[in-house]
Amino acid sequence: MDVRLGDAGRKATPEGISNEEGRSPTPNAHEERSSRNKKRPGLARLAPFAQAWANAQGTRNHAKLAALEYSKEAGDRCRIEDLSPNLGNVVVQRWKHAYHESTVHVKRKELHRFLRDVVAQGAPTAIVATLARAREPEPRTVIATPDELARLQVVAGAWEKCFLAIVAGLGLRRSEACELAPANYDTNTHTITYRTKGGLTNKLPVTDELRAWFEMFGDEIENPNTPLIELVAGHKIGWHGIQTTWERLKKKARVNPQLRLHDLRRTVALRVYDRTKDIREVARLLGHRSPQTTLKYLMHHEPVNLTPLLNELRVLPAPDWKN
């Protein structure tokens, strides 16, 4: 069955704008650098460029929000070449007062990526060079116990059970789980193929539970691109609805109140690692571009065994695999 997220279906990214993979589509880096100070029609103001850049980010929601918040701070009439070097620091400082340090770190990283592209359009290089740093937090160690997962299943409704089958069964991110649709499912191989946050195309076998959710609708679906959880629920489900439901389920199931949705992804990673002892297998399951990212999920589990591997990976180039 064809999937909707293949390479051929991707939209072209506007020139000079990094896509959701974090890379500019411009093939000649030298030409890109040499044209930084040239004005480009329609991109003299920051606002339209920021909107186009955000639209190219796919599921990288922190990237979208960072670009648009920076643009809003600059003002609708601000021209790219007139950007103040301190503008980004104002935004980062606001984040530090509003969000957890892990969120600030991610947002700041995405803002830095956006500003590099803005500099390529003629902005002062100082907007990147002077951007305030955000401390990278220690990796989280919270995971869900088998008993907690069982209690969550007991109190969950139909679409909530389906959602848990995706995030707690396969370890998909919340954004990936919210978009997973019948078009991503192959009835012959019982696998899903989907785009990850990092822009990879990942292919995974489904669990028996998730297979049942996919196949309960048969071929009678009017639009196979409708997210699976919305088909089960019978209505649209937004990000706020997901978070509100998650907090309610935790309270009702009496699980660790500090347990986050993303901790279910870490739980899956540890379960697979304990069975395989293979970092690259876990990285492939999670859709990570680099095993170094995967190690952050596992380091607290076996620090004695994994620390030497982390040091070894730091001196190796990151693999660029795709299924």
LUMVO-420772 format. One line per 3 residues: number of its first residue (from 0); for each residue y, x, z of C-alpha. Coordinates in steps of 0.2 Angstrom, whole numbers. Layout:
LUMVO-420772
NUM> Y,X,Z | ...
//
This chain:
LUMVO-420772
0> 0,0,0 | 17,7,-5 | 28,11,10
3> 47,9,9 | 52,25,16 | 46,38,3
6> 57,51,-4 | 60,42,-20 | 68,28,-11
9> 81,38,-2 | 99,36,-6 | 110,50,-12
12> 121,58,1 | 140,60,-4 | 145,78,-8
15> 149,88,7 | 141,76,19 | 126,82,29
18> 112,69,29 | 101,64,43 | 90,80,41
21> 106,89,46 | 107,98,29 | 121,97,16
24> 114,91,-1 | 125,104,-10 | 113,117,-18
27> 125,131,-19 | 131,136,-1 | 144,149,-9
30> 152,135,-19 | 153,124,-4 | 162,138,6
33> 174,143,-7 | 179,125,-9 | 184,121,9
36> 202,122,7 | 202,111,-9 | 208,93,-7
39> 196,81,-13 | 201,64,-20 | 198,50,-8
42> 194,61,7 | 212,67,12 | 211,56,28
45> 197,58,41 | 193,40,43 | 184,37,26
48> 175,53,27 | 169,50,45 | 162,33,39
51> 153,40,24 | 146,54,35 | 140,41,48
54> 132,30,35 | 122,45,29 | 114,49,46
57> 99,36,45 | 92,34,63 | 103,48,71
60> 113,35,81 | 121,48,92 | 127,57,76
63> 135,41,69 | 143,37,86 | 150,54,88
66> 158,55,71 | 166,38,72 | 172,41,90
69> 180,57,85 | 188,48,70 | 195,34,81
72> 202,47,93 | 211,55,78 | 218,39,72
75> 216,30,55 | 231,39,47 | 226,56,52
78> 223,68,38 | 209,81,38 | 220,96,36
81> 230,90,51 | 217,89,64 | 221,96,81
84> 209,109,88 | 209,101,105 | 204,84,98
87> 185,87,100 | 187,93,118 | 196,76,123
90> 180,67,116 | 168,78,124 | 177,77,141
93> 176,58,140 | 158,59,137 | 155,70,152
96> 163,57,163 | 153,42,155 | 136,49,151
99> 121,59,159 | 122,77,154 | 107,75,143
102> 116,62,132 | 132,73,132 | 122,88,126
105> 115,78,111 | 131,70,107 | 141,86,108
108> 128,94,96 | 130,80,83 | 149,81,85
111> 148,100,81 | 137,97,66 | 150,84,60
114> 165,95,62 | 156,109,52 | 156,97,37
117> 175,92,41 | 179,110,40 | 171,111,23
120> 183,98,18 | 198,108,23 | 200,106,41
123> 206,120,52 | 191,131,57 | 197,130,75
126> 191,112,77 | 173,120,78 | 177,137,86
129> 186,129,101 | 174,114,104 | 169,113,122
132> 151,117,127 | 140,105,135 | 126,112,147
135> 108,109,141 | 99,100,156 | 83,104,162
138> 69,95,153 | 63,79,161 | 46,78,170
141> 44,60,172 | 29,52,164 | 20,35,166
144> 4,34,175 | -11,25,168 | -9,12,182
147> 10,9,178 | 6,7,159 | -8,-6,164
150> 5,-15,175 | 18,-15,161 | 5,-23,149
153> 1,-37,161 | 19,-43,163 | 24,-40,145
156> 26,-55,133 | 20,-55,115 | 33,-44,106
159> 35,-33,122 | 16,-29,121 | 18,-25,102
162> 33,-14,106 | 23,-5,120 | 9,-2,108
165> 21,7,97 | 30,18,110 | 16,20,123
168> 2,20,110 | 9,32,97 | 24,40,105
171> 37,34,92 | 55,35,97 | 64,18,101
174> 74,19,85 | 58,22,75 | 48,8,84
177> 62,-5,81 | 62,-1,62 | 43,0,60
180> 38,-14,48 | 22,-20,38 | 29,-11,23
183> 25,5,33 | 7,0,36 | -8,5,24
186> -21,-8,26 | -34,3,18 | -32,19,28
189> -25,10,44 | -11,22,45 | 8,21,46
192> 20,31,36 | 38,32,42 | 54,42,43
195> 57,51,59 | 74,55,67 | 73,72,61
198> 71,67,43 | 53,70,41 | 40,59,33
201> 27,56,46 | 10,48,44 | -1,43,59
204> -17,33,62 | -14,17,72 | -23,12,87
207> -34,-4,87 | -21,-13,96 | -7,-10,84
210> -19,-13,69 | -22,-30,76 | -3,-33,77
213> 0,-28,59 | -15,-38,52 | -11,-54,62
216> 1,-59,48 | -10,-55,33 | -1,-56,16
219> 10,-71,21 | 25,-61,26 | 40,-66,16
222> 49,-49,18 | 37,-34,23 | 52,-24,28
225> 56,-35,43 | 52,-25,59 | 35,-29,66
228> 42,-33,84 | 54,-46,76 | 40,-54,66
231> 30,-56,83 | 46,-62,92 | 52,-74,79
234> 70,-68,80 | 80,-52,78 | 80,-39,93
237> 94,-27,95 | 95,-11,105 | 104,-20,120
240> 89,-33,120 | 77,-18,120 | 85,-10,135
243> 88,-26,145 | 70,-31,142 | 64,-13,147
246> 73,-14,164 | 66,-31,167 | 48,-26,164
249> 50,-11,175 | 56,-21,189 | 43,-35,187
252> 29,-22,185 | 35,-12,200 | 34,4,191
255> 45,20,194 | 63,14,192 | 67,31,185
258> 55,29,170 | 64,28,154 | 58,22,137
261> 58,40,130 | 47,45,145 | 33,35,137
264> 34,47,122 | 32,62,134 | 17,53,142
267> 9,52,125 | 13,70,121 | 4,76,138
270> -11,65,134 | -14,72,117 | -11,90,123
273> -23,88,138 | -36,83,125 | -33,95,111
276> -23,110,119 | -15,112,102 | 4,112,102
279> 5,110,84 | -5,94,84 | 6,87,97
282> 21,92,87 | 14,84,71 | 11,68,81
285> 29,67,88 | 36,72,71 | 45,87,78
288> 51,100,65 | 48,114,77 | 35,117,91
291> 49,124,102 | 55,106,104 | 37,100,108
294> 36,113,122 | 50,105,131 | 39,90,133
297> 25,100,140 | 32,115,150 | 32,107,167
300> 13,103,164 | 6,120,162 | 21,133,164
303> 9,148,167 | 0,145,151 | 15,138,140
306> 29,151,145 | 21,165,135 | 19,154,120
309> 37,148,121 | 43,166,121 | 33,170,106
312> 39,155,96 | 57,159,100 | 56,174,88
315> 48,165,74 | 56,155,61 | 55,136,63
318> 42,128,52 | 47,116,39 | 32,105,37
321> 31,87,30 | 16,76,29
//
